């Protein structure tokens, strides 16, 4: 019926579409296997299959692929919103399966969805048992290392961090068990050190290496920490990198963490699933880690062609007027402040001579523009410098007593080496947009302009003016957002049920010797109970028959009385042939009955056709029963 209503695409369309889909996936992901490429391939072929629906078999294929796509979605996100959406998708797909398998009169939509929901509810106890007792595999799944929504990776170029300013998705969640919450100006979340630059604006990470044994968090488990030490319990979403975040400056590392050069908390594998860890930081700590090799690295300059005459003259002037590193740093910061540099979400694109154009012409940028150029200027002045990439700020949730750091909090700053202090943090953004650090990112958005915007030829355009939303409405949405964030925290804690938590549960249940064997034993025992209960219910359950089978059963009951019983291993057609041989006078009626029965049983009929066929089969059965009643046993 669908083919009659919609003209399906010709074969040529699919011949061209398949290679185009493959080429698009290869161009986007570089492969057609793995999480990203495989799911994209499955979704693409799913869409093509929808365009060639011709029969019942095609519908069954679509339903099967729909279930596969539902499972694939969980590989990308397991948030409460996504899981709720997928439950509705599961019910809808199951309802389609129920509808297509209905052999009798097609059920109403309400009845179809009721049955699909019933199937879901009946599966929940088994799903809960498997969730609690099925042993977790303590291994990392090998998914794509690319995360387009992360805001930054292990490199920085003009505009790379600015692109995340509208992304309000969570980067990580932090709890402070000791109740020691840092001040807003101290919320620098250290991530990765960038030490190599090509043009003075683009920076990238070089292999820092492990700097030696690190103090472990276990050493301070039961100790009272100094006032300026902060204990953090962090829940980090997959970052697909080998480093995690901690307040500046970490001094006690997680058991699985590594102390890398520059005070970076490294990890032994790429983080492809949610990670919970604990770390202790010393606020205001100045590291004095600088070997001769590191000093040469942190003095490396861009290529000569990127250092224009104006840039060299500017640094030379500062050096001639400064007696030490402090004055040099102050002159550079004062330059950013006095020359009316602007902090903007949409700085535009810097191409040739990016450092020169930024410092003297455009003077518009995001945090990466200021940090990257400042670090280059310091190196030109002979001061070792490096760029730190991480996050700044965070929002305390009043309901869950945790801090939420979003991807839009991505930030970069600079560390310079001062002989009598060691590594010191300098954030050039603080002199250009101090509200970014004092009032948080939300305050800066309200100052610059809320909503989406864009830049054309250096001119900025915003879709909403500052303060466009009334305060009561804004307060309501903020309250709603806090409650949603707290619900998401509870949901994430539930999904954080890992192998370690399973071991703790088995210990509480008294299985301490071999918790893994205990989990397997519990699963086997519950499986046996399920099999026994299911078998018992099946034995007591009355077999459900289709109308044509019920009609045949009544005829077989009568034939059994006259000495003709159908063996279990004998087909209906063979049995009816035997009946015709026994009663030659009824051969024609029996053949007609057999033809109508098999047509109803094995052919696809419309609802109206089935009703007519069932009525006709009933009349034939009644006629045969009357004729058999006249036959002598």
Buried (B, 14 or more C-beta within 10 A) or exposed (E): EEEEEEEEEEEEEBEEBEEEBBEEBBEEBEBBEBBBBBBBBBBBBBEBBEEEBEEEEBBBEBBEBBBEBBEBBEBEBBBBEEBEBBEEBBBBBBBBBBBEEBEEEBBEEEBBBBBBBEBBEEEEEEEEBEEBBEBBEEEEEEBBEEBEEBBBBBBBBBBBBBBBBEBEBBBBBBBBEEEBBBEEEBBBBBBBBBBBBEBBBBBBBEEBEEBEEBEBBEEBEEEEBEEEBBBBBBBBBBBBBBBBBBBBBBBBBBEEBBBBBBBBBBBEEBBBBBBBBBBBBBBEBBBEEBEEEBEEBBBEEBEEEBBBEEBEEBBEEBBEEBEEBEEBBEBBBEBBBEEEBEBBBBBBEBEEBBBBBBBBEBBBBBBBBBBBBBBBBBBBBEBBBBBBBBBBBBBEBEEBEBBBBBBBBBBBBBBBBBEEEBBBBBBBBBBBBBBBBEBBBBBBBBBBBBEEBEBEEBEBEBEEEEEEBEEEEBEEEEEEBBBEBBBBBEBBEEBEEEBEEBBEBBEEEEBEEEBEEBBBEBBEEBEEEEEEEEEEEEEEEEEEEBBBBEBBEEBBEBBEEBEBEBEEEEEBEEBBBBBBEBBEEBBEBBEBBBBBBBBBBEEEBEEEEBEBBBEBBBEBBEBBBEBBEEEEE
